[in-house]
Amino acid sequence: MIIGVGTDIISVDRIKKIIETRGERFLNLIFTDNERKYCQSKESPWINYAGRFAAKESVFKVLKTGWGLGVRWKDVEILKNKSGEPYISLKGKTKLIAAKKRIKNIALSISHDRKYAMATAIGEDVD
Protein backbone atom coordinates (compact mmCIF):
# COMPACT_ATOMS: atom_id res chain seq x y z
CA MET A 1 0.00 0.00 0.00
CA ILE A 2 1.27 3.48 -0.85
CA ILE A 3 1.64 5.67 2.23
CA GLY A 4 3.25 8.75 0.71
CA VAL A 5 4.58 10.22 -2.53
CA GLY A 6 7.14 12.97 -2.93
CA THR A 7 8.64 14.61 -5.98
CA ASP A 8 11.17 17.39 -6.42
CA ILE A 9 12.84 19.22 -9.29
CA ILE A 10 15.85 21.51 -9.07
CA SER A 11 17.98 23.52 -11.45
CA VAL A 12 21.41 21.96 -11.91
CA ASP A 13 22.87 25.48 -12.21
CA ARG A 14 21.47 26.35 -8.78
CA ILE A 15 23.32 23.44 -7.17
CA LYS A 16 26.46 24.21 -9.18
CA LYS A 17 26.44 27.84 -7.97
CA ILE A 18 25.92 26.78 -4.36
CA ILE A 19 28.84 24.34 -4.62
CA GLU A 20 31.02 27.06 -6.19
CA THR A 21 30.19 29.62 -3.49
CA ARG A 22 29.82 27.48 -0.36
CA GLY A 23 32.03 24.55 -1.35
CA GLU A 24 32.92 22.03 1.32
CA ARG A 25 30.57 23.54 3.90
CA PHE A 26 27.54 22.83 1.69
CA LEU A 27 28.76 19.42 0.53
CA ASN A 28 29.54 18.28 4.09
CA LEU A 29 26.15 19.43 5.36
CA ILE A 30 24.06 17.72 2.68
CA PHE A 31 25.90 14.67 1.34
CA THR A 32 27.42 11.56 2.93
CA ASP A 33 30.95 10.44 2.10
CA ASN A 34 29.55 7.69 -0.16
CA GLU A 35 27.38 10.18 -2.06
CA ARG A 36 30.28 12.59 -2.47
CA LYS A 37 32.60 9.85 -3.69
CA TYR A 38 30.04 8.77 -6.30
CA CYS A 39 29.30 12.31 -7.53
CA GLN A 40 32.96 13.32 -7.66
CA SER A 41 33.69 10.30 -9.87
CA LYS A 42 31.50 11.81 -12.61
CA GLU A 43 32.58 14.25 -15.34
CA SER A 44 29.99 16.84 -14.22
CA PRO A 45 29.52 16.10 -10.50
CA TRP A 46 27.02 18.91 -9.89
CA ILE A 47 24.48 17.08 -12.11
CA ASN A 48 24.62 14.06 -9.81
CA TYR A 49 24.65 16.23 -6.69
CA ALA A 50 21.47 17.89 -7.99
CA GLY A 51 19.85 14.49 -8.52
CA ARG A 52 20.68 13.38 -5.00
CA PHE A 53 19.51 16.70 -3.56
CA ALA A 54 16.14 16.29 -5.34
CA ALA A 55 15.95 12.68 -4.12
CA LYS A 56 16.48 13.73 -0.50
CA GLU A 57 13.82 16.43 -0.84
CA SER A 58 11.38 13.90 -2.29
CA VAL A 59 12.00 11.55 0.65
CA PHE A 60 11.34 14.39 3.12
CA LYS A 61 8.02 14.93 1.32
CA VAL A 62 7.15 11.23 1.65
CA LEU A 63 7.86 11.46 5.38
CA LYS A 64 6.00 14.80 5.59
CA THR A 65 8.88 16.46 7.36
CA GLY A 66 11.42 19.08 6.50
CA TRP A 67 15.13 18.83 7.09
CA GLY A 68 14.99 20.75 10.37
CA LEU A 69 13.83 19.79 13.86
CA GLY A 70 16.35 17.01 14.30
CA VAL A 71 16.11 15.62 10.78
CA ARG A 72 19.45 15.85 9.02
CA TRP A 73 20.20 15.81 5.29
CA LYS A 74 22.71 12.99 5.79
CA ASP A 75 20.03 10.86 7.48
CA VAL A 76 18.77 10.17 3.95
CA GLU A 77 21.52 8.51 1.93
CA ILE A 78 21.14 7.78 -1.78
CA LEU A 79 23.05 4.66 -2.84
CA LYS A 80 23.10 2.38 -5.89
CA ASN A 81 22.63 -1.37 -5.99
CA LYS A 82 24.70 -3.73 -8.17
CA SER A 83 22.36 -3.08 -11.11
CA GLY A 84 22.91 0.67 -10.81
CA GLU A 85 19.43 1.41 -9.46
CA PRO A 86 19.23 4.07 -6.75
CA TYR A 87 17.92 3.14 -3.34
CA ILE A 88 17.54 4.90 -0.02
CA SER A 89 19.19 4.20 3.31
CA LEU A 90 17.54 5.97 6.25
CA LYS A 91 19.33 6.76 9.48
CA GLY A 92 18.61 8.60 12.71
CA LYS A 93 15.32 10.44 13.06
CA THR A 94 14.24 9.79 9.46
CA LYS A 95 14.38 6.04 10.11
CA LEU A 96 12.24 6.48 13.24
CA ILE A 97 9.71 8.65 11.39
CA ALA A 98 9.44 6.08 8.58
CA ALA A 99 8.84 3.28 11.11
CA LYS A 100 6.19 5.33 12.92
CA LYS A 101 4.39 5.90 9.61
CA ARG A 102 4.74 2.16 8.82
CA ILE A 103 6.85 2.87 5.73
CA LYS A 104 8.88 -0.25 5.05
CA ASN A 105 10.21 0.61 1.61
CA ILE A 106 10.80 3.81 -0.34
CA ALA A 107 10.98 3.33 -4.10
CA LEU A 108 13.08 5.98 -5.82
CA SER A 109 13.51 7.29 -9.34
CA ILE A 110 16.05 9.99 -10.27
CA SER A 111 16.39 11.67 -13.65
CA HIS A 112 18.57 14.53 -14.83
CA ASP A 113 19.93 16.36 -17.81
CA ARG A 114 22.27 19.33 -18.01
CA LYS A 115 19.56 21.80 -16.84
CA TYR A 116 17.35 20.01 -14.33
CA ALA A 117 17.36 17.11 -11.92
CA MET A 118 14.20 15.53 -10.56
CA ALA A 119 13.31 12.69 -8.28
CA THR A 120 10.20 10.86 -7.17
CA ALA A 121 9.96 8.77 -4.02
CA ILE A 122 7.10 6.46 -3.04
CA GLY A 123 6.76 5.25 0.53
CA GLU A 124 5.20 1.81 0.82
CA ASP A 125 3.95 -0.51 3.52
CA VAL A 126 4.94 -3.75 1.82
CA ASP A 127 2.93 -6.09 4.07
C-alpha positions in Angstrom: 0.0 0.0 0.0 1.3 3.5 -0.9 1.6 5.7 2.2 3.2 8.7 0.7 4.6 10.2 -2.5 7.1 13.0 -2.9 8.6 14.6 -6.0 11.2 17.4 -6.4 12.8 19.2 -9.3 15.9 21.5 -9.1 18.0 23.5 -11.5 21.4 22.0 -11.9 22.9 25.5 -12.2 21.5 26.4 -8.8 23.3 23.4 -7.2 26.5 24.2 -9.2 26.4 27.8 -8.0 25.9 26.8 -4.4 28.8 24.3 -4.6 31.0 27.1 -6.2 30.2 29.6 -3.5 29.8 27.5 -0.4 32.0 24.5 -1.3 32.9 22.0 1.3 30.6 23.5 3.9 27.5 22.8 1.7 28.8 19.4 0.5 29.5 18.3 4.1 26.1 19.4 5.4 24.1 17.7 2.7 25.9 14.7 1.3 27.4 11.6 2.9 30.9 10.4 2.1 29.6 7.7 -0.2 27.4 10.2 -2.1 30.3 12.6 -2.5 32.6 9.8 -3.7 30.0 8.8 -6.3 29.3 12.3 -7.5 33.0 13.3 -7.7 33.7 10.3 -9.9 31.5 11.8 -12.6 32.6 14.2 -15.3 30.0 16.8 -14.2 29.5 16.1 -10.5 27.0 18.9 -9.9 24.5 17.1 -12.1 24.6 14.1 -9.8 24.6 16.2 -6.7 21.5 17.9 -8.0 19.8 14.5 -8.5 20.7 13.4 -5.0 19.5 16.7 -3.6 16.1 16.3 -5.3 16.0 12.7 -4.1 16.5 13.7 -0.5 13.8 16.4 -0.8 11.4 13.9 -2.3 12.0 11.6 0.6 11.3 14.4 3.1 8.0 14.9 1.3 7.2 11.2 1.6 7.9 11.5 5.4 6.0 14.8 5.6 8.9 16.5 7.4 11.4 19.1 6.5 15.1 18.8 7.1 15.0 20.7 10.4 13.8 19.8 13.9 16.4 17.0 14.3 16.1 15.6 10.8 19.5 15.8 9.0 20.2 15.8 5.3 22.7 13.0 5.8 20.0 10.9 7.5 18.8 10.2 3.9 21.5 8.5 1.9 21.1 7.8 -1.8 23.1 4.7 -2.8 23.1 2.4 -5.9 22.6 -1.4 -6.0 24.7 -3.7 -8.2 22.4 -3.1 -11.1 22.9 0.7 -10.8 19.4 1.4 -9.5 19.2 4.1 -6.7 17.9 3.1 -3.3 17.5 4.9 0.0 19.2 4.2 3.3 17.5 6.0 6.3 19.3 6.8 9.5 18.6 8.6 12.7 15.3 10.4 13.1 14.2 9.8 9.5 14.4 6.0 10.1 12.2 6.5 13.2 9.7 8.7 11.4 9.4 6.1 8.6 8.8 3.3 11.1 6.2 5.3 12.9 4.4 5.9 9.6 4.7 2.2 8.8 6.8 2.9 5.7 8.9 -0.3 5.1 10.2 0.6 1.6 10.8 3.8 -0.3 11.0 3.3 -4.1 13.1 6.0 -5.8 13.5 7.3 -9.3 16.1 10.0 -10.3 16.4 11.7 -13.6 18.6 14.5 -14.8 19.9 16.4 -17.8 22.3 19.3 -18.0 19.6 21.8 -16.8 17.4 20.0 -14.3 17.4 17.1 -11.9 14.2 15.5 -10.6 13.3 12.7 -8.3 10.2 10.9 -7.2 10.0 8.8 -4.0 7.1 6.5 -3.0 6.8 5.3 0.5 5.2 1.8 0.8 4.0 -0.5 3.5 4.9 -3.8 1.8 2.9 -6.1 4.1 
